[in-house]
Amino acid sequence: MAKLPDFEALAIFAKVVELRSFAGAASELVMSKATVSKAVTRLEERLGARLFNRTSRRLALTDAGHKLAERATRLLTDGEAAENEALAQSVAPRGLVRLAVPMTFGIKAVAPLLPEFFEAYPEVSVDLHLSDATIDLIGEGFDMAVRIARLPDSSLIARRLFTMPRFTVAAPSYLKRHGRPTHPMHLAEHKCFSYAYMSTPNIWHYTNSAGEQASVRPGGQLRVNNGEAVMPALIAGLGIAELPEFIVGEAISSGAVEVILKDWKQAEGAVHMVTPPGGPRPARVEALGDFLAAKLPGTCKRRAKKSTKAG
C-alpha cells in the first residue's frame, strides 16, 4: 500500500518558502525551529532531493524546491481554506494578508484606505508589497494582488473593479517649443518617455472614432519601471508621456500638463483584484478583498472626474 503524502512537511515547507526563513516559519506556526528543520529534512529524504541551498545569510530554493513550492503552497492554501470554511461564520477575520499592488497606485489609492480597514478589522494585518513588476502570486506566497492592465489568460481568479483611462500628455512649455502632435504617428518626431512594464513595451497603440488604428514606437531619453518617476521630467517640459489617470490626473487638473491627441483613444486597461486559484479563501482575505472592491472605485472616480474636467 502506497504511503500517504507527508502533508504536514509539505505545509511546513510552503510556510518556509513564503517567509524565506526557518525561524519565521517556526514563529508563525508556533513550533520550534528544530521541528521545522526536521520536517523539511524529512521531505528532502523522502523526495531524494535538496529543496534549499542554505548559508548563514541566505536561504534559496533549488530547482527541485522551485518545482515543489507552487504545489506545496496550494496545498497549504487549500488546507487553510478548508479550515476557514469549517469555522462558524461568526468567527472574526484574523491573521496576515499578503497584498501586492503597483507602487504609485498603492501609495495613492490603497494605503490611504488601510486605516479605515484596520479600524473595521483590528485582528487582520496586511503585508503591503509595492512594485510595478508582475508578482508570481503562487510562487511567492501572496494572497491577492491589484493589477492594472488588460489581463492575459491565466489560472488566476480576476475580479474586475473598474476601468482605468490613460492619457497622452505634455507640459505647456514642451508644446510651446516643439508643437502639438495631432496624429499618433507625429510622436515619432518628438521626445517621449517610456514605461518598462507596458504589455507591449515601447509601443503606444491608438484608435480614433472612425476606427483608424495607429501604433508608434516613440523614442526619448528616459525609460522607467515606475510611472511616477516620469513626472519631474514631464512637468519640466522635457518630453511626452502616456500615463494612467491615477498617476497624471492631478497634474492635468492643475494645468501642469495638457492632454494631447484628444481625438484618439489609447487601449484602456482596468483595475483588477487577482487571487490564486482554488476554493474558498480565508476570511481575512475575503474581508480585505471585499473592502477594497467597495472603496477603490469611488476613490478613483473622484480623481478621474477632476482630470476629465481639466482635459
Phi, psi and omega in degrees: 000131182291145177288147172291151175301152177277080186299322181297314180296320178297320179292319178295318177301316179299322180290323176296318178298316181299317185264353181054036183197131174291318181294319179296318178296318179299318180296314183290327181272358180056055174215169183286155177298326179297321179295319178297314181298318180295323180295317179293318178299318178299319179293318178298318179294321181293322183272344181070033181205145175287140179257335179229147163261120187245132170233178181293337184245346190218144177234113185233140178288141170279177177301317178296321178296318178299317182294325182278334190302315183298314181291321180294320178296320178295321178298315179296316180298316179296321178295316178296320180296320180297317179295318180295323179294326182283340180291154177297145183296342181282349181292127183287142176302138178206156177111187186264136172244125177264117188237126178254130184220143172306143193303301185294320178297322179296317181291316187276325188247321185273309183304319179297340180274343187295323177304319178295321179296315181295328177293322180282330183230076186294344182260006177254133175244156185233129170261100186267112181258118184255115178196141177279347178290149178283116183276140173280096186303314185287309183296329183256007170075032178269148179276327181197167177214153168257127179233139183241097186182176165271110190285137172285163176296137178199177179278353180290152178264119184249135177243110183283127183261310180189162179283156178234103180293154177237150182228144169264124190223158174207156177286148177306324181294324177293315182295326179294321183279323190247354181089163184257118177297140178245353178220142181307325182294340177293340182297335179297341181265002184243165174276124183230151178260140183243156184243128190292332189257021174294154181298328172237087187307134174070008176239127178254130184249140182222154173219140176253179186294338179275000180089001178291137179245148178214137176232135183224145176250087183286158178237161180183188187269347189228130173232132187231161173250014172212123187300327181299332182293343178284333193303315179302314180291325178296310182293331178287355177081030184262357180174186181249144179227156175240111192223155176285159184302323185293340177269315190256355185303316182293323179292325175294314182299322182279347183088004179295330174224161179239146175282131177243172181054048184292339179277000181239143179247137170276156176295119182282137170268191177213159176270124181239146166262122186241134178227157177296157178291163178137187183277211182303140180266157178304151183302325181295324179288317177299320182297313180292318180299314180294323180296310181294322179297327180280325189266323187298316182303317180295318179299314184283330177294324178296321176293319183295323179298320180295314183289327179294318178298319182288327183283000000 
